[in-house]
C-alpha cells in the first residue's frame, strides 16, 4: 500500500463522470447498470450492493470508525483501488464538551487510525488537518457527515460531472440502504447538521469548479415528512425518483 497526496487525487477525478453513492434508500431507484456506467464510482461507509446500486466500487470513502463493517478483503473483492479518509490522523481541536462527556474521538481521530494500522491496502488518502477544518468551517463549526465530505473532496478535483444518489440527508430515517436510523439527541456543539449540508450543496456545488452536478430540488425536510405520511409504503424510493426526474443538471465549462 501507499499513502497518496491530495495532489494525486486530481488524476483520479479530473475530467471524469463521477457517481457518489450514499446509503439512503433512494439509491434503490436507479436503473441497473446506470451507476456502473460512470467513469468513477465512489461508495460511502457501509454500502450495500444490489442490482440497482451496481457493483463497481473504485473508491471507498469513510471515516473508518468502529461502526464501519467493511473488511479489507471485502473492499478488495469489490474492486476498490483507493481508500479515502474523512478524518486526519490528528487531534483537530480542543473541546471542553468532549472532555466533559468523555468522547475524545469526536475531535481526536488518532485512535481511529491506530485501530486501522494494519487495515490499509493499495492507495490510501488521509487528509491534513487544514483540509478537514475547511469543511468544518464551511458548516459554521460542525463536523461534516461522511457523504458530504466525499462530495466536497470529489468536487475539489475538477470532475466533468457528479451524480449523487442515495443522499436524502437522513430525512428518510433510513441508512445503510434499508436499516432504521434515529437521530441521537445530543448537546454536542459540533454535531452533524445535514440540512445545512443540503443547503450548501444546492447553493454552491455546481459553481464550485464548474462541473455538471445533478441533485434533488424542491423538497425540504417538512415536505418530506408530509409526503411519507401521504404515500405510505415505499415512499422514500418513490419520492427520490420523482425528485430526480425533475433534477437540475448544470453543465459547466469543464476542468
N, C-alpha and C positions, 0 to 999 in steps of 0.2 A: 504494500500500500504506500501511498504518498500523500502528504498534505499539499493541497493546491492553494495558490494565492487568489485573491479577489480578481486580479487582472486576468488570470487564466480562465475565469468563468465566461468571459466575453466570447471565447471560441465555442463554448457550449451553446449559447443562446443567440448571439448576434445574427440577425437576418433570418432566424428560424421561426416557423409557425409552432408555437408552444401551447400545449394543453396542460393546465394546472388542475389536478383532480383532488377536490376536497372530499370530506366524508359525510356531507349532508345527503339525505335520502333522494334529493333531486338528481343525483348522479345516475340513478337508475332510469332516468328518462331519455338517455342518449340512445341513438340507434347503434346496434352492434357494428363495430369497425370504425365508427366515426372518431373516437378519441385516438385510437391507434394510428389513424391516418395522418396525424400531425408529425412534424419533424422531430419534436422532443416531447416526451410525456413525463411530467413531474407528478409524483404522488406523495401524499402527506400522511405522516403518523401511521395509525392502524388501518391503512387502506384495505379494501376487500375487492377481489377480482370477480366480476360477473360478466356475462355476455355484453351487457350494456356499458360496463365500465372499461372494457377492453382488458388486455393483458400485458401490453408493453409497459415497462417501468424503467425509463432511462435514468431518472434522477429521483432519489429518495430524500425528502426534506422532513426534518423532525427536530424536536427539542431534546430527544433521546433521554427522557426521564424514565423512571421505572414502570410507568403505565404503558410504555411503548412495547408491544409484544413481538414485533418483528425480529427475527433472528438474522444473523449474518448469512447463514445458509439459505434461508428463505429469500432474502433480498437478492443474493447471487443467482438463485434459481429463477427469479423473476426478471433477471437481466439488468439489474442496477449497475450502472457504470460510475455513478458519482453520488456520494452521500453529502448532503449539505446540512449543517447545524444551524439552528436558530441562535443558539447561545454561545457566547465566547467562553473560553476556558479561563475564567477570571471572576472576581467579585466586582460587580459593576457599580455599586453604590453602597453607602451606609444607610441603614433604615432602622430607626428605633422601633417601629411597629414590628418588623420581622424578628428583631432581637427579643422583644417582649413576648411575642407569640411563639417563640422557638421554631421559626420557619426560615432558617438561614438560606435554604436553597432557592428562596424567592428572589434573592439578589446576589447570591454567591453560587455560581454554576460549576465551580471546580469539582464538587463531589459528583456531579453528573458525568463529567469527563473521566474522573477516576474510575467510576463504575464501568465505563466503556473502554478502558485502556487496552483490552485485548480483543475488542469488537471489530475494529476497522479493517476494511479490505478495499482494494482499488483506490481510486481517487477520493479524497475527503476534504471538505472545506469547513473551516472553523473561522467565524468572523472575529474581527478585532472589537474591542470594547466600543470604540467610536462608531462602528457600524451598527451595533446593537442600540446604542444610545441615540443615534439618528432616528431610528424607528420609534423608540420610546418618546422622543421629543415631538415627533410628528403627531402623536396621540396625546399631546399635552400631559405627559408624565404617566403613561400607562404602558404596561408590558404588552406587546403585540401578541395576538394569537399566532399559532404556527402557520396557519393558512395565509394570514395577512402578511406575515414576514416573508413567506415564499413568494407571494405576488410581488412584493417590493423588490426582492432580490432578482427576480426574473426581469422585471421592467427596467431595472437599472442597467441591464446589459443588452439593450437595443434589439429585442426580438422584432421580427417582422409583424407578428400578431400574437395575441394572447387570448386563449379561450379558457374561461373559468367555468367549472362545473362542480356541483356538489358544495356550493357555497351559499348557505342561507343565513349565515351569521347567527346560528343557533336558535333562530325563531321557530324552527320546527320542533325543537326539544328532542331532536334525534341526532346522534353522531355515530361514527363508525358504521355508517350506511343504514343500519337497522337496529341500533341499540338506543334505549332511552337515555336522554341527557337531562340533567337537572342543574340549574344554576345554583352554585353554592353561595349562600348569603354570607358575606364577609365584610369586614371593615377595612380590608386590605386597601391602602390608598393608591396602589399602583396596579390593581387588578385589571383583567381584560375588559375592554369596552367595545364589543362587537358592532354596535350601531354607529359608533364614531368611526370605526374602520370602514363600514359600508359607505358612510357619507364621504370619507376621504377618497375612496375608490371612484365613486360617482363624479366627484369634483376634479380629480387630478390624474387618474390612471392614463387616459388617452394622451393627455398633453405632456406627461412626464418625459417621454422620449419619442413621441410622435408615432407610436406603434398603433396598429389596429387593435382595439380591445372590445370584446363582447361581454356585456354584463347586464343583469336584470334591471329594469327600470319600472317605476310607477307603483311600487309597493312598499309600505312601511310596516313596522312590527305590529301595530294595532290592526291594520288592514289584514295582515296575515292571520292574526288570531281570529278575526271575524270570519275569514274565508275558511279556516279549518273547521269551525263550527258548522258553517253552512253546507260545506261539501261532504264532510264526514270521512268515511273510509277512503284511503288513497289520496287524501287532499294534498299532502306535501308534494308528491310527484306531479299531480295534475297542475298545481299552482306553478311550479317551476317550469313545466312545459309551456304553459300559457305565457309566462313572463318571457321566456327565451324566444318564443315565436315572434314577439314584438321587440326583441332586444335591439339596441342601437349599436351599429358597427361603425367605428370611427377609423377611417383609413388615413394613416399618417404619411409622412414623406419618406419613411424608411430610415435605416440606421445611418 
